[in-house]
Amino acid sequence: EGTMAEKSERKIPKTVTDHQRLLLEKLMSDTAKPVVIPEPEKLKAPPPPPEFNYDVMGSSAGAGSGEFHIYRGIRRREMNRQDWIESQAKKEELDGEFEARQEERQKQDEAKTAKKRAKRLKRKEKKKSTAAKVVKVDESKEVPSKDEAGDEDSDENNDD
């Protein structure tokens, strides 16, 4: 199984970079093998607080030698529960703010896109109308009047 020669052939990473390189080499050695990417751990809610705690004296006088440890454990669990509740509330608040910012950005992007689309369509229609005038001129072998030529120039200046 594990002879001395096999053990000496194994590469022992000396740095984090070497470790990553070895992992990647192992991964890429067999590309047909599917890669399993584990799901990130989800934070579990702490258990609810106990209904009743009888005979817990805390650290006051008259408490037995074991009472303080019970009190300390209950206090620690309650503090952890409170911290978890606060962290969840903060996470929800940050998520809500992020969603609001995303919606606002999306609305701005849509408005900007719609404005550019309208401008693009307007230019396209103008181009079609000027192309139609040129076709009419070619068919009738007439030169457009100065009024029509002047209108085209003024329209081009108004696009800005």
MOURNOR-V456657 format. One record per residue. N is the residue number from 1. RES is the residue in one small letter. SS is DSSP state (helix for helix, strand for strand, loop for the rest). Layout:
# MOURNOR-V456657
<<N RES SS> <N RES SS>>
This chain:
# MOURNOR-V456657
<<1 e loop> <2 g loop> <3 t loop> <4 m helix> <5 a helix> <6 e helix> <7 k helix> <8 s helix> <9 e helix> <10 r loop> <11 k loop> <12 i loop> <13 p loop> <14 k loop> <15 t loop> <16 v helix> <17 t helix> <18 d helix> <19 h helix> <20 q helix> <21 r helix> <22 l helix> <23 l helix> <24 l helix> <25 e helix> <26 k helix> <27 l helix> <28 m helix> <29 s helix> <30 d loop> <31 t loop> <32 a loop> <33 k loop> <34 p loop> <35 v loop> <36 v loop> <37 i loop> <38 p loop> <39 e loop> <40 p loop> <41 e loop> <42 k loop> <43 l loop> <44 k loop> <45 a loop> <46 p loop> <47 p loop> <48 p loop> <49 p loop> <50 p loop> <51 e loop> <52 f loop> <53 n loop> <54 y loop> <55 d loop> <56 v loop> <57 m loop> <58 g loop> <59 s loop> <60 s loop> <61 a loop> <62 g loop> <63 a loop> <64 g loop> <65 s loop> <66 g loop> <67 e helix> <68 f helix> <69 h helix> <70 i helix> <71 y helix> <72 r helix> <73 g helix> <74 i helix> <75 r helix> <76 r helix> <77 r helix> <78 e helix> <79 m helix> <80 n helix> <81 r helix> <82 q helix> <83 d helix> <84 w helix> <85 i helix> <86 e helix> <87 s helix> <88 q helix> <89 a helix> <90 k helix> <91 k helix> <92 e helix> <93 e helix> <94 l helix> <95 d helix> <96 g helix> <97 e helix> <98 f helix> <99 e helix> <100 a helix> <101 r helix> <102 q helix> <103 e helix> <104 e helix> <105 r helix> <106 q helix> <107 k helix> <108 q helix> <109 d helix> <110 e helix> <111 a helix> <112 k helix> <113 t helix> <114 a helix> <115 k helix> <116 k helix> <117 r helix> <118 a helix> <119 k helix> <120 r helix> <121 l helix> <122 k helix> <123 r helix> <124 k helix> <125 e helix> <126 k helix> <127 k helix> <128 k helix> <129 s helix> <130 t helix> <131 a helix> <132 a helix> <133 k helix> <134 v helix> <135 v helix> <136 k helix> <137 v helix> <138 d helix> <139 e helix> <140 s helix> <141 k loop> <142 e loop> <143 v loop> <144 p loop> <145 s loop> <146 k helix> <147 d helix> <148 e helix> <149 a helix> <150 g helix> <151 d helix> <152 e helix> <153 d helix> <154 s helix> <155 d helix> <156 e helix> <157 n helix> <158 n helix> <159 d loop> <160 d loop>>
